[in-house]
Amino acid sequence: MRIIIAIDGTAYGKAALERLCQLGLGNSDEIRVVSVIDMALPMAIDIYGGYLPDTSDLEKTAQDNSEKYVKEAVAKLESVFSGKNVRVSSEVLFGTPDSRIVELAEEWKADLIVVGSHGYRRWERILLGSVSNSIVHHAPCSVMVVRS
């Protein structure tokens, strides 16, 4: 089985990781840990009236944090599944999280995507969107949405 788990450093991502660790995975199963950096929001907000500040420091911090989250998740998965021949790899992506996760699932031919849910209520979902909801509706494979 090929599984993608999306990690974002929140309690919701950690809950998804914990649930994945409970699955009975074994020989020939593969897990790809991903974190997606979405730089669209800071770039879209023009608070300086025409001048967009350099976002390279913000991007570097976001990448460092994502790499840290992914590294921690990989270490946990390797610990939990040691001796079971489960292959674990990782990747930090840039773009819109739901789109990039679905694209990766299509390219990698994933069997399952595991994501955490922030549990937004109706109005929050309308205003902020829902990554997990979008993935459920566009993924080429099964999706496990974990609530904490």
N, CA, C and O atoms as a GROMACS GRO file, in nm:
protein
  592
    1MET      N    1   0.085  -0.116   0.000
    1MET     CA    2   0.000   0.000   0.000
    1MET      C    3   0.090   0.123   0.000
    1MET      O    4   0.193   0.126   0.068
    2ARG      N    5   0.051   0.224  -0.075
    2ARG     CA    6   0.123   0.351  -0.081
    2ARG      C    7   0.039   0.456  -0.010
    2ARG      O    8  -0.074   0.485  -0.050
    3ILE      N    9   0.097   0.515   0.095
    3ILE     CA   10   0.023   0.608   0.180
    3ILE      C   11   0.094   0.742   0.184
    3ILE      O   12   0.216   0.749   0.202
    4ILE      N   13   0.018   0.848   0.166
    4ILE     CA   14   0.068   0.984   0.184
    4ILE      C   15   0.009   1.037   0.313
    4ILE      O   16  -0.112   1.028   0.334
    5ILE      N   17   0.093   1.092   0.399
    5ILE     CA   18   0.043   1.160   0.518
    5ILE      C   19   0.088   1.305   0.512
    5ILE      O   20   0.206   1.334   0.492
    6ALA      N   21  -0.007   1.395   0.530
    6ALA     CA   22   0.021   1.538   0.527
    6ALA      C   23   0.041   1.588   0.669
    6ALA      O   24  -0.043   1.568   0.757
    7ILE      N   25   0.154   1.653   0.691
    7ILE     CA   26   0.192   1.704   0.822
    7ILE      C   27   0.202   1.856   0.814
    7ILE      O   28   0.257   1.909   0.718
    8ASP      N   29   0.149   1.926   0.915
    8ASP     CA   30   0.160   2.072   0.913
    8ASP      C   31   0.206   2.130   1.046
    8ASP      O   32   0.204   2.251   1.064
    9GLY      N   33   0.247   2.046   1.138
    9GLY     CA   34   0.297   2.094   1.265
    9GLY      C   35   0.191   2.125   1.368
    9GLY      O   36   0.223   2.165   1.480
   10THR      N   37   0.065   2.108   1.332
   10THR     CA   38  -0.045   2.135   1.426
   10THR      C   39  -0.084   2.007   1.499
   10THR      O   40  -0.038   1.898   1.466
   11ALA      N   41  -0.169   2.023   1.598
   11ALA     CA   42  -0.221   1.908   1.672
   11ALA      C   43  -0.300   1.816   1.580
   11ALA      O   44  -0.307   1.695   1.603
   12TYR      N   45  -0.359   1.873   1.475
   12TYR     CA   46  -0.439   1.794   1.382
   12TYR      C   47  -0.350   1.703   1.297
   12TYR      O   48  -0.384   1.587   1.273
   13GLY      N   49  -0.238   1.755   1.254
   13GLY     CA   50  -0.141   1.674   1.181
   13GLY      C   51  -0.081   1.566   1.269
   13GLY      O   52  -0.058   1.454   1.224
   14LYS      N   53  -0.058   1.599   1.394
   14LYS     CA   54  -0.004   1.500   1.489
   14LYS      C   55  -0.105   1.389   1.516
   14LYS      O   56  -0.068   1.273   1.531
   15ALA      N   57  -0.234   1.426   1.522
   15ALA     CA   58  -0.338   1.325   1.541
   15ALA      C   59  -0.343   1.230   1.421
   15ALA      O   60  -0.362   1.110   1.437
   16ALA      N   61  -0.327   1.284   1.301
   16ALA     CA   62  -0.324   1.200   1.180
   16ALA      C   63  -0.205   1.105   1.184
   16ALA      O   64  -0.218   0.988   1.148
   17LEU      N   65  -0.091   1.155   1.229
   17LEU     CA   66   0.029   1.071   1.240
   17LEU      C   67   0.007   0.959   1.341
   17LEU      O   68   0.045   0.844   1.316
   18GLU      N   69  -0.053   0.991   1.454
   18GLU     CA   70  -0.081   0.889   1.557
   18GLU      C   71  -0.174   0.781   1.501
   18GLU      O   72  -0.154   0.662   1.526
   19ARG      N   73  -0.276   0.821   1.425
   19ARG     CA   74  -0.369   0.724   1.368
   19ARG      C   75  -0.297   0.634   1.267
   19ARG      O   76  -0.321   0.514   1.264
   20LEU      N   77  -0.211   0.693   1.186
   20LEU     CA   78  -0.135   0.614   1.089
   20LEU      C   79  -0.048   0.512   1.159
   20LEU      O   80  -0.033   0.400   1.111
   21CYS      N   81   0.009   0.548   1.272
   21CYS     CA   82   0.094   0.456   1.348
   21CYS      C   83   0.017   0.336   1.401
   21CYS      O   84   0.076   0.233   1.432
   22GLN      N   85  -0.114   0.348   1.410
   22GLN     CA   86  -0.199   0.240   1.460
   22GLN      C   87  -0.236   0.138   1.352
   22GLN      O   88  -0.286   0.030   1.382
   23LEU      N   89  -0.210   0.173   1.226
   23LEU     CA   90  -0.246   0.082   1.117
   23LEU      C   91  -0.148  -0.035   1.114
   23LEU      O   92  -0.030  -0.019   1.146
   24GLY      N   93  -0.197  -0.149   1.076
   24GLY     CA   94  -0.114  -0.269   1.068
   24GLY      C   95  -0.038  -0.278   0.938
   24GLY      O   96  -0.069  -0.360   0.852
   25LEU      N   97   0.062  -0.194   0.922
   25LEU     CA   98   0.140  -0.193   0.799
   25LEU      C   99   0.253  -0.293   0.809
   25LEU      O  100   0.300  -0.327   0.917
   26GLY      N  101   0.298  -0.340   0.692
   26GLY     CA  102   0.405  -0.439   0.690
   26GLY      C  103   0.482  -0.436   0.561
   26GLY      O  104   0.496  -0.331   0.498
   27ASN      N  105   0.532  -0.552   0.522
   27ASN     CA  106   0.617  -0.562   0.403
   27ASN      C  107   0.555  -0.499   0.280
   27ASN      O  108   0.436  -0.514   0.254
   28SER      N  109   0.637  -0.429   0.208
   28SER     CA  110   0.605  -0.363   0.081
   28SER      C  111   0.517  -0.240   0.094
   28SER      O  112   0.481  -0.180  -0.007
   29ASP      N  113   0.480  -0.201   0.216
   29ASP     CA  114   0.404  -0.077   0.233
   29ASP      C  115   0.501   0.041   0.230
   29ASP      O  116   0.614   0.032   0.276
   30GLU      N  117   0.452   0.153   0.173
   30GLU     CA  118   0.534   0.273   0.162
   30GLU      C  119   0.455   0.390   0.217
   30GLU      O  120   0.335   0.404   0.195
   31ILE      N  121   0.527   0.476   0.291
   31ILE     CA  122   0.466   0.597   0.346
   31ILE      C  123   0.548   0.715   0.297
   31ILE      O  124   0.671   0.715   0.306
   32ARG      N  125   0.480   0.816   0.245
   32ARG     CA  126   0.547   0.940   0.207
   32ARG      C  127   0.489   1.052   0.294
   32ARG      O  128   0.371   1.083   0.288
   33VAL      N  129   0.577   1.110   0.375
   33VAL     CA  130   0.540   1.220   0.463
   33VAL      C  131   0.560   1.350   0.386
   33VAL      O  132   0.668   1.376   0.335
   34VAL      N  133   0.455   1.431   0.378
   34VAL     CA  134   0.466   1.557   0.305
   34VAL      C  135   0.419   1.674   0.391
   34VAL      O  136   0.331   1.660   0.476
   35SER      N  137   0.479   1.787   0.365
   35SER     CA  138   0.435   1.913   0.421
   35SER      C  139   0.432   2.011   0.305
   35SER      O  140   0.525   2.016   0.224
   36VAL      N  141   0.326   2.089   0.297
   36VAL     CA  142   0.311   2.182   0.186
   36VAL      C  143   0.317   2.325   0.238
   36VAL      O  144   0.243   2.362   0.329
   37ILE      N  145   0.405   2.403   0.180
   37ILE     CA  146   0.420   2.544   0.217
   37ILE      C  147   0.338   2.627   0.120
   37ILE      O  148   0.361   2.626  -0.001
   38ASP      N  149   0.242   2.698   0.174
   38ASP     CA  150   0.153   2.782   0.093
   38ASP      C  151   0.193   2.927   0.113
   38ASP      O  152   0.158   2.989   0.213
   39MET      N  153   0.266   2.982   0.017
   39MET     CA  154   0.312   3.120   0.025
   39MET      C  155   0.215   3.217  -0.042
   39MET      O  156   0.244   3.336  -0.050
   40ALA      N  157   0.102   3.170  -0.090
   40ALA     CA  158   0.008   3.255  -0.163
   40ALA      C  159  -0.054   3.362  -0.073
   40ALA      O  160  -0.072   3.475  -0.118
   41LEU      N  161  -0.086   3.330   0.050
   41LEU     CA  162  -0.153   3.427   0.138
   41LEU      C  163  -0.065   3.547   0.166
   41LEU      O  164  -0.110   3.660   0.144
   42PRO      N  165   0.059   3.532   0.214
   42PRO     CA  166   0.140   3.650   0.238
   42PRO      C  167   0.165   3.732   0.112
   42PRO      O  168   0.173   3.855   0.119
   43MET      N  169   0.178   3.667  -0.003
   43MET     CA  170   0.204   3.737  -0.127
   43MET      C  171   0.080   3.814  -0.174
   43MET      O  172   0.094   3.914  -0.245
   44ALA      N  173  -0.038   3.770  -0.135
   44ALA     CA  174  -0.161   3.833  -0.182
   44ALA      C  175  -0.198   3.955  -0.100
   44ALA      O  176  -0.279   4.038  -0.143
   45ILE      N  177  -0.141   3.968   0.020
   45ILE     CA  178  -0.176   4.079   0.107
   45ILE      C  179  -0.079   4.194   0.083
   45ILE      O  180   0.040   4.183   0.114
   46ASP      N  181  -0.129   4.301   0.029
   46ASP     CA  182  -0.046   4.417  -0.002
   46ASP      C  183  -0.069   4.522   0.106
   46ASP      O  184  -0.148   4.615   0.087
   47ILE      N  185   0.001   4.510   0.219
   47ILE     CA  186  -0.020   4.601   0.331
   47ILE      C  187   0.058   4.731   0.316
   47ILE      O  188   0.038   4.823   0.395
   48TYR      N  189   0.146   4.739   0.217
   48TYR     CA  190   0.230   4.857   0.200
   48TYR      C  191   0.184   4.946   0.082
   48TYR      O  192   0.261   5.028   0.034
   49GLY      N  193   0.064   4.929   0.038
   49GLY     CA  194   0.009   5.015  -0.067
   49GLY      C  195   0.089   5.015  -0.196
   49GLY      O  196   0.130   5.121  -0.243
   50GLY      N  197   0.112   4.899  -0.252
   50GLY     CA  198   0.182   4.889  -0.379
   50GLY      C  199   0.321   4.828  -0.367
   50GLY      O  200   0.375   4.778  -0.466
   51TYR      N  201   0.379   4.830  -0.250
   51TYR     CA  202   0.511   4.772  -0.230
   51TYR      C  203   0.497   4.636  -0.162
   51TYR      O  204   0.447   4.627  -0.050
   52LEU      N  205   0.541   4.534  -0.228
   52LEU     CA  206   0.539   4.400  -0.169
   52LEU      C  207   0.677   4.372  -0.111
   52LEU      O  208   0.776   4.372  -0.184
   53PRO      N  209   0.685   4.347   0.019
   53PRO     CA  210   0.814   4.324   0.082
   53PRO      C  211   0.877   4.192   0.038
   53PRO      O  212   0.808   4.103  -0.012
   54ASP      N  213   1.006   4.181   0.056
   54ASP     CA  214   1.079   4.059   0.027
   54ASP      C  215   1.032   3.950   0.123
   54ASP      O  216   1.037   3.968   0.245
   55THR      N  217   0.986   3.840   0.069
   55THR     CA  218   0.933   3.732   0.154
   55THR      C  219   1.030   3.616   0.168
   55THR      O  220   0.992   3.510   0.216
   56SER      N  221   1.155   3.635   0.125
   56SER     CA  222   1.251   3.524   0.129
   56SER      C  223   1.276   3.476   0.271
   56SER      O  224   1.292   3.356   0.294
   57ASP      N  225   1.280   3.568   0.369
   57ASP     CA  226   1.299   3.526   0.509
   57ASP      C  227   1.178   3.446   0.558
   57ASP      O  228   1.194   3.345   0.626
   58LEU      N  229   1.060   3.492   0.522
   58LEU     CA  230   0.938   3.421   0.560
   58LEU      C  231   0.935   3.282   0.496
   58LEU      O  232   0.899   3.184   0.562
   59GLU      N  233   0.972   3.275   0.370
   59GLU     CA  234   0.975   3.148   0.298
   59GLU      C  235   1.078   3.053   0.360
   59GLU      O  236   1.051   2.934   0.376
   60LYS      N  237   1.195   3.104   0.396
   60LYS     CA  238   1.300   3.022   0.457
   60LYS      C  239   1.254   2.968   0.592
   60LYS      O  240   1.278   2.851   0.622
   61THR      N  241   1.189   3.052   0.672
   61THR     CA  242   1.137   3.007   0.802
   61THR      C  243   1.031   2.899   0.784
   61THR      O  244   1.031   2.799   0.855
   62ALA      N  245   0.942   2.920   0.688
   62ALA     CA  246   0.837   2.821   0.661
   62ALA      C  247   0.899   2.689   0.616
   62ALA      O  248   0.854   2.582   0.658
   63GLN      N  249   1.001   2.696   0.532
   63GLN     CA  250   1.066   2.573   0.484
   63GLN      C  251   1.139   2.503   0.598
   63GLN      O  252   1.131   2.381   0.610
   64ASP      N  253   1.209   2.578   0.681
   64ASP     CA  254   1.278   2.518   0.796
   64ASP      C  255   1.180   2.448   0.889
   64ASP      O  256   1.206   2.337   0.934
   65ASN      N  257   1.068   2.514   0.918
   65ASN     CA  258   0.967   2.453   1.004
   65ASN      C  259   0.909   2.327   0.941
   65ASN      O  260   0.894   2.225   1.009
   66SER      N  261   0.876   2.334   0.813
   66SER     CA  262   0.820   2.217   0.745
   66SER      C  263   0.917   2.100   0.746
   66SER      O  264   0.878   1.986   0.769
   67GLU      N  265   1.044   2.128   0.719
   67GLU     CA  266   1.145   2.022   0.721
   67GLU      C  267   1.158   1.960   0.859
   67GLU      O  268   1.178   1.839   0.871
   68LYS      N  269   1.146   2.043   0.963
   68LYS     CA  270   1.151   1.992   1.101
   68LYS      C  271   1.032   1.900   1.129
   68LYS      O  272   1.049   1.791   1.184
   69TYR      N  273   0.911   1.943   1.090
   69TYR     CA  274   0.791   1.861   1.112
   69TYR      C  275   0.802   1.727   1.040
   69TYR      O  276   0.769   1.622   1.096
   70VAL      N  277   0.850   1.732   0.916
   70VAL     CA  278   0.862   1.611   0.835
   70VAL      C  279   0.967   1.517   0.895
   70VAL      O  280   0.945   1.396   0.903
   71LYS      N  281   1.078   1.572   0.936
   71LYS     CA  282   1.185   1.491   0.995
   71LYS      C  283   1.137   1.421   1.122
   71LYS      O  284   1.166   1.303   1.143
   72GLU      N  285   1.064   1.493   1.207
   72GLU     CA  286   1.009   1.434   1.329
   72GLU      C  287   0.911   1.322   1.297
   72GLU      O  288   0.912   1.216   1.361
   73ALA      N  289   0.826   1.344   1.198
   73ALA     CA  290   0.727   1.243   1.159
   73ALA      C  291   0.796   1.119   1.103
   73ALA      O  292   0.758   1.006   1.135
   74VAL      N  293   0.897   1.138   1.020
   74VAL     CA  294   0.971   1.025   0.963
   74VAL      C  295   1.036   0.944   1.074
   74VAL      O  296   1.029   0.821   1.073
   75ALA      N  297   1.098   1.011   1.170
   75ALA     CA  298   1.163   0.942   1.281
   75ALA      C  299   1.062   0.860   1.360
   75ALA      O  300   1.090   0.746   1.399
   76LYS      N  301   0.944   0.917   1.385
   76LYS     CA  302   0.841   0.843   1.459
   76LYS      C  303   0.794   0.721   1.381
   76LYS      O  304   0.781   0.612   1.438
   77LEU      N  305   0.767   0.739   1.252
   77LEU     CA  306   0.720   0.627   1.170
   77LEU      C  307   0.825   0.517   1.161
   77LEU      O  308   0.792   0.399   1.170
   78GLU      N  309   0.949   0.555   1.142
   78GLU     CA  310   1.056   0.455   1.135
   78GLU      C  311   1.069   0.380   1.267
   78GLU      O  312   1.099   0.261   1.267
   79SER      N  313   1.047   0.448   1.378
   79SER     CA  314   1.053   0.384   1.509
   79SER      C  315   0.937   0.286   1.527
   79SER      O  316   0.956   0.172   1.570
   80VAL      N  317   0.817   0.331   1.494
   80VAL     CA  318   0.697   0.248   1.511
   80VAL      C  319   0.700   0.125   1.420
   80VAL      O  320   0.662   0.016   1.461
   81PHE      N  321   0.746   0.144   1.296
   81PHE     CA  322   0.742   0.034   1.199
   81PHE      C  323   0.879  -0.032   1.178
   81PHE      O  324   0.901  -0.098   1.076
   82SER      N  325   0.970  -0.014   1.272
   82SER     CA  326   1.102  -0.078   1.257
   82SER      C  327   1.086  -0.229   1.258
   82SER      O  328   1.009  -0.285   1.336
   83GLY      N  329   1.160  -0.294   1.171
   83GLY     CA  330   1.152  -0.440   1.161
   83GLY      C  331   1.035  -0.490   1.079
   83GLY      O  332   1.020  -0.611   1.063
   84LYS      N  333   0.952  -0.401   1.027
   84LYS     CA  334   0.836  -0.442   0.949
   84LYS      C  335   0.853  -0.412   0.801
   84LYS      O  336   0.760  -0.431   0.722
   85ASN      N  337   0.971  -0.365   0.762
   85ASN     CA  338   1.003  -0.337   0.623
   85ASN      C  339   0.906  -0.239   0.556
   85ASN      O  340   0.864  -0.257   0.442
   86VAL      N  341   0.871  -0.135   0.632
   86VAL     CA  342   0.789  -0.027   0.577
   86VAL      C  343   0.883   0.084   0.532
   86VAL      O  344   0.963   0.134   0.611
   87ARG      N  345   0.874   0.122   0.405
   87ARG     CA  346   0.961   0.228   0.353
   87ARG      C  347   0.897   0.364   0.381
   87ARG      O  348   0.779   0.386   0.354
   88VAL      N  349   0.979   0.454   0.436
   88VAL     CA  350   0.931   0.588   0.469
   88VAL      C  351   1.018   0.690   0.396
   88VAL      O  352   1.141   0.686   0.406
   89SER      N  353   0.953   0.781   0.323
   89SER     CA  354   1.024   0.889   0.257
   89SER      C  355   0.953   1.019   0.290
   89SER      O  356   0.844   1.018   0.348
   90SER      N  357   1.013   1.131   0.252
   90SER     CA  358   0.951   1.259   0.284
   90SER      C  359   0.976   1.360   0.174
   90SER      O  360   1.063   1.343   0.089
   91GLU      N  361   0.895   1.466   0.180
   91GLU     CA  362   0.905   1.571   0.079
   91GLU      C  363   0.839   1.698   0.131
   91GLU      O  364   0.733   1.692   0.194
   92VAL      N  365   0.902   1.811   0.105
   92VAL     CA  366   0.842   1.941   0.134
   92VAL      C  367   0.806   2.003  -0.001
   92VAL      O  368   0.890   2.018  -0.089
   93LEU      N  369   0.679   2.039  -0.015
   93LEU     CA  370   0.628   2.093  -0.140
   93LEU      C  371   0.587   2.238  -0.124
   93LEU      O  372   0.560   2.284  -0.013
   94PHE      N  373   0.581   2.311  -0.234
   94PHE     CA  374   0.532   2.448  -0.234
   94PHE      C  375   0.406   2.455  -0.319
   94PHE      O  376   0.399   2.393  -0.425
   95GLY      N  377   0.308   2.531  -0.273
   95GLY     CA  378   0.186   2.549  -0.349
   95GLY      C  379   0.064   2.545  -0.259
   95GLY      O  380   0.074   2.559  -0.137
   96THR      N  381  -0.050   2.528  -0.320
   96THR     CA  382  -0.176   2.516  -0.246
   96THR      C  383  -0.184   2.375  -0.190
   96THR      O  384  -0.179   2.278  -0.266
   97PRO      N  385  -0.196   2.359  -0.057
   97PRO     CA  386  -0.187   2.227   0.004
   97PRO      C  387  -0.278   2.121  -0.057
   97PRO      O  388  -0.232   2.011  -0.089
   98ASP      N  389  -0.406   2.152  -0.074
   98ASP     CA  390  -0.496   2.049  -0.127
   98ASP      C  391  -0.458   2.009  -0.269
   98ASP      O  392  -0.458   1.890  -0.301
   99SER      N  393  -0.425   2.105  -0.352
   99SER     CA  394  -0.388   2.074  -0.491
   99SER      C  395  -0.259   1.993  -0.499
   99SER      O  396  -0.251   1.895  -0.573
  100ARG      N  397  -0.159   2.034  -0.422
  100ARG     CA  398  -0.029   1.966  -0.428
  100ARG      C  399  -0.039   1.823  -0.375
  100ARG      O  400   0.025   1.732  -0.428
  101ILE      N  401  -0.120   1.801  -0.270
  101ILE     CA  402  -0.135   1.666  -0.214
  101ILE      C  403  -0.208   1.576  -0.314
  101ILE      O  404  -0.169   1.461  -0.332
  102VAL      N  405  -0.311   1.628  -0.378
  102VAL     CA  406  -0.384   1.550  -0.478
  102VAL      C  407  -0.294   1.521  -0.598
  102VAL      O  408  -0.294   1.409  -0.650
  103GLU      N  409  -0.217   1.620  -0.643
  103GLU     CA  410  -0.123   1.598  -0.755
  103GLU      C  411  -0.021   1.490  -0.720
  103GLU      O  412   0.007   1.402  -0.802
  104LEU      N  413   0.033   1.496  -0.600
  104LEU     CA  414   0.130   1.394  -0.558
  104LEU      C  415   0.065   1.256  -0.555
  104LEU      O  416   0.126   1.158  -0.597
  105ALA      N  417  -0.057   1.249  -0.506
  105ALA     CA  418  -0.128   1.120  -0.501
  105ALA      C  419  -0.147   1.064  -0.641
  105ALA      O  420  -0.135   0.943  -0.662
  106GLU      N  421  -0.177   1.150  -0.737
  106GLU     CA  422  -0.193   1.105  -0.876
  106GLU      C  423  -0.060   1.058  -0.934
  106GLU      O  424  -0.053   0.951  -0.995
  107GLU      N  425   0.046   1.138  -0.916
  107GLU     CA  426   0.177   1.105  -0.971
  107GLU      C  427   0.235   0.977  -0.909
  107GLU      O  428   0.289   0.892  -0.979
  108TRP      N  429   0.222   0.965  -0.778
  108TRP     CA  430   0.283   0.854  -0.704
  108TRP      C  431   0.193   0.730  -0.703
  108TRP      O  432   0.234   0.622  -0.659
  109LYS      N  433   0.070   0.746  -0.752
  109LYS     CA  434  -0.029   0.638  -0.752
  109LYS      C  435  -0.055   0.586  -0.609
  109LYS      O  436  -0.048   0.467  -0.582
  110ALA      N  437  -0.086   0.681  -0.521
  110ALA     CA  438  -0.113   0.650  -0.381
  110ALA      C  439  -0.242   0.571  -0.366
  110ALA      O  440  -0.335   0.585  -0.446
  111ASP      N  441  -0.246   0.488  -0.263
  111ASP     CA  442  -0.366   0.413  -0.230
  111ASP      C  443  -0.448   0.482  -0.121
  111ASP      O  444  -0.569   0.460  -0.109
  112LEU      N  445  -0.381   0.565  -0.041
  112LEU     CA  446  -0.447   0.629   0.073
  112LEU      C  447  -0.376   0.761   0.105
  112LEU      O  448  -0.254   0.770   0.100
  113ILE      N  449  -0.455   0.862   0.138
  113ILE     CA  450  -0.404   0.988   0.190
  113ILE      C  451  -0.458   1.003   0.331
  113ILE      O  452  -0.578   0.986   0.354
  114VAL      N  453  -0.370   1.036   0.425
  114VAL     CA  454  -0.410   1.058   0.564
  114VAL      C  455  -0.388   1.205   0.596
  114VAL      O  456  -0.277   1.256   0.583
  115VAL      N  457  -0.494   1.273   0.640
  115VAL     CA  458  -0.486   1.415   0.676
  115VAL      C  459  -0.561   1.439   0.806
  115VAL      O  460  -0.655   1.367   0.840
  116GLY      N  461  -0.518   1.541   0.876
  116GLY     CA  462  -0.590   1.585   0.995
  116GLY      C  463  -0.696   1.685   0.955
  116GLY      O  464  -0.686   1.751   0.851
  117SER      N  465  -0.798   1.697   1.038
  117SER     CA  466  -0.904   1.793   1.012
  117SER      C  467  -0.907   1.895   1.124
  117SER      O  468  -0.904   1.859   1.242
  118HIS      N  469  -0.913   2.021   1.088
  118HIS     CA  470  -0.920   2.126   1.189
  118HIS      C  471  -1.060   2.134   1.250
  118HIS      O  472  -1.079   2.200   1.352
  119GLY      N  473  -1.156   2.067   1.188
  119GLY     CA  474  -1.292   2.065   1.243
  119GLY      C  475  -1.361   2.200   1.236
  119GLY      O  476  -1.437   2.236   1.326
  120TYR      N  477  -1.336   2.274   1.127
  120TYR     CA  478  -1.400   2.403   1.112
  120TYR      C  479  -1.551   2.389   1.108
  120TYR      O  480  -1.606   2.293   1.055
  121ARG      N  481  -1.616   2.487   1.165
  121ARG     CA  482  -1.762   2.494   1.155
  121ARG      C  483  -1.798   2.555   1.020
  121ARG      O  484  -1.710   2.594   0.942
  122ARG      N  485  -1.926   2.564   0.993
  122ARG     CA  486  -1.973   2.606   0.861
  122ARG      C  487  -1.912   2.739   0.816
  122ARG      O  488  -1.858   2.747   0.706
  123TRP      N  489  -1.921   2.842   0.896
  123TRP     CA  490  -1.875   2.974   0.855
  123TRP      C  491  -1.723   2.980   0.843
  123TRP      O  492  -1.670   3.046   0.754
  124GLU      N  493  -1.653   2.911   0.932
  124GLU     CA  494  -1.506   2.908   0.922
  124GLU      C  495  -1.465   2.839   0.792
  124GLU      O  496  -1.371   2.882   0.725
  125ARG      N  497  -1.536   2.732   0.758
  125ARG     CA  498  -1.505   2.659   0.636
  125ARG      C  499  -1.530   2.745   0.513
  125ARG      O  500  -1.454   2.740   0.416
  126ILE      N  501  -1.637   2.824   0.516
  126ILE     CA  502  -1.667   2.913   0.403
  126ILE      C  503  -1.558   3.019   0.389
  126ILE      O  504  -1.512   3.047   0.278
  127LEU      N  505  -1.516   3.077   0.501
  127LEU     CA  506  -1.416   3.184   0.497
  127LEU      C  507  -1.275   3.132   0.472
  127LEU      O  508  -1.200   3.192   0.395
  128LEU      N  509  -1.238   3.023   0.536
  128LEU     CA  510  -1.101   2.974   0.532
  128LEU      C  511  -1.081   2.859   0.434
  128LEU      O  512  -0.968   2.832   0.393
  129GLY      N  513  -1.188   2.792   0.398
  129GLY     CA  514  -1.175   2.674   0.313
  129GLY      C  515  -1.141   2.553   0.398
  129GLY      O  516  -1.119   2.565   0.519
  130SER      N  517  -1.136   2.441   0.336
  130SER     CA  518  -1.103   2.318   0.408
  130SER      C  519  -1.015   2.233   0.318
  130SER      O  520  -1.059   2.181   0.216
  131VAL      N  521  -0.890   2.219   0.358
  131VAL     CA  522  -0.795   2.137   0.282
  131VAL      C  523  -0.844   1.993   0.278
  131VAL      O  524  -0.847   1.931   0.171
  132SER      N  525  -0.882   1.939   0.394
  132SER     CA  526  -0.924   1.799   0.398
  132SER      C  527  -1.048   1.775   0.312
  132SER      O  528  -1.058   1.673   0.244
  133ASN      N  529  -1.143   1.868   0.314
  133ASN     CA  530  -1.264   1.855   0.233
  133ASN      C  531  -1.230   1.854   0.084
  133ASN      O  532  -1.284   1.774   0.008
  134SER      N  533  -1.142   1.943   0.043
  134SER     CA  534  -1.102   1.948  -0.097
  134SER      C  535  -1.031   1.820  -0.139
  134SER      O  536  -1.054   1.768  -0.248
  135ILE      N  537  -0.944   1.769  -0.052
  135ILE     CA  538  -0.873   1.644  -0.083
  135ILE      C  539  -0.972   1.529  -0.098
  135ILE      O  540  -0.960   1.449  -0.190
  136VAL      N  541  -1.067   1.522  -0.007
  136VAL     CA  542  -1.168   1.414  -0.014
  136VAL      C  543  -1.240   1.417  -0.149
  136VAL      O  544  -1.265   1.312  -0.208
  137HIS      N  545  -1.272   1.535  -0.198
  137HIS     CA  546  -1.349   1.547  -0.321
  137HIS      C  547  -1.267   1.536  -0.449
  137HIS      O  548  -1.324   1.514  -0.556
  138HIS      N  549  -1.136   1.550  -0.441
  138HIS     CA  550  -1.054   1.549  -0.563
  138HIS      C  551  -0.949   1.439  -0.569
  138HIS      O  552  -0.888   1.419  -0.674
  139ALA      N  553  -0.928   1.368  -0.461
  139ALA     CA  554  -0.823   1.265  -0.457
  139ALA      C  555  -0.857   1.147  -0.546
  139ALA      O  556  -0.973   1.110  -0.560
  140PRO      N  557  -0.754   1.087  -0.608
  140PRO     CA  558  -0.775   0.970  -0.691
  140PRO      C  559  -0.775   0.840  -0.610
  140PRO      O  560  -0.778   0.731  -0.667
  141CYS      N  561  -0.772   0.852  -0.478
  141CYS     CA  562  -0.764   0.734  -0.392
  141CYS      C  563  -0.847   0.758  -0.265
  141CYS      O  564  -0.910   0.863  -0.250
  142SER      N  565  -0.844   0.662  -0.176
  142SER     CA  566  -0.914   0.678  -0.049
  142SER      C  567  -0.846   0.784   0.036
  142SER      O  568  -0.726   0.806   0.026
  143VAL      N  569  -0.926   0.849   0.122
  143VAL     CA  570  -0.873   0.952   0.211
  143VAL      C  571  -0.921   0.923   0.352
  143VAL      O  572  -1.040   0.900   0.374
  144MET      N  573  -0.828   0.924   0.448
  144MET     CA  574  -0.863   0.911   0.589
  144MET      C  575  -0.849   1.049   0.652
  144MET      O  576  -0.739   1.104   0.660
  145VAL      N  577  -0.961   1.104   0.698
  145VAL     CA  578  -0.960   1.233   0.764
  145VAL      C  579  -0.968   1.207   0.914
  145VAL      O  580  -1.065   1.149   0.963
  146VAL      N  581  -0.866   1.252   0.986
  146VAL     CA  582  -0.857   1.225   1.130
  146VAL      C  583  -0.890   1.351   1.208
  146VAL      O  584  -0.832   1.457   1.186
  147ARG      N  585  -0.985   1.336   1.299
  147ARG     CA  586  -1.016   1.447   1.388
  147ARG      C  587  -0.946   1.422   1.520
  147ARG      O  588  -0.937   1.308   1.566
  148SER      N  589  -0.897   1.529   1.580
  148SER     CA  590  -0.826   1.512   1.707
  148SER      C  591  -0.923   1.519   1.823
  148SER      O  592  -0.882   1.507   1.939
   0.00000   0.00000   0.00000
